[in-house]
Amino acid sequence: MDAEKRMKIRDLAFQCGLKDDVLLKLNIGPLRVLELLQDGLWHSSEQINLAAGGGHTSKEGLRRLRELRDAGVYISKGVVLSKKYYFYKLGGDV
C-alpha cells in the first residue's frame, strides 16, 4: 500500500474515532477492509475477504472486520433474503 493510500486510510480512521496508538496496532488487513468500507455502501463478506487479502482470496476478512469493531469502529451488519447472506457497511444507517 503506497503512502498516499495510507494517509487516506489514516484520515478515515481518525474520522471513525481511532486514535494513533490504536491505529498503529492494526495490521494491513483491517486497514484494507476500512478502505473498502469508506464508500459507505453495503459490502458482502466475499468482498471483505478479498479486500483483507489485498486482492487475493482470503478467509480472514471477517476477522479483520472484528478487529476494527474491537478498535471502536462502528460497522453495521445487514441480512438479505436469508440468514446466509450478510452485508456490512461503515456507520449506523440501515
Rosetta blueprint (number, residue, H / E / L):
1 M L
2 D L
3 A H
4 E H
5 K H
6 R H
7 M H
8 K H
9 I H
10 R H
11 D H
12 L H
13 A H
14 F H
15 Q H
16 C L
17 G L
18 L L
19 K L
20 D H
21 D H
22 V H
23 L H
24 L H
25 K H
26 L L
27 N L
28 I H
29 G H
30 P H
31 L H
32 R H
33 V H
34 L H
35 E H
36 L H
37 L H
38 Q L
39 D L
40 G L
41 L L
42 W L
43 H E
44 S E
45 S H
46 E H
47 Q H
48 I H
49 N H
50 L H
51 A H
52 A H
53 G L
54 G L
55 G L
56 H L
57 T L
58 S L
59 K L
60 E L
61 G H
62 L H
63 R H
64 R H
65 L H
66 R H
67 E H
68 L H
69 R H
70 D H
71 A L
72 G L
73 V L
74 Y L
75 I E
76 S E
77 K E
78 G E
79 V E
80 V L
81 L L
82 S L
83 K L
84 K L
85 Y L
86 Y E
87 F E
88 Y E
89 K E
90 L E
91 G E
92 G L
93 D L
94 V L
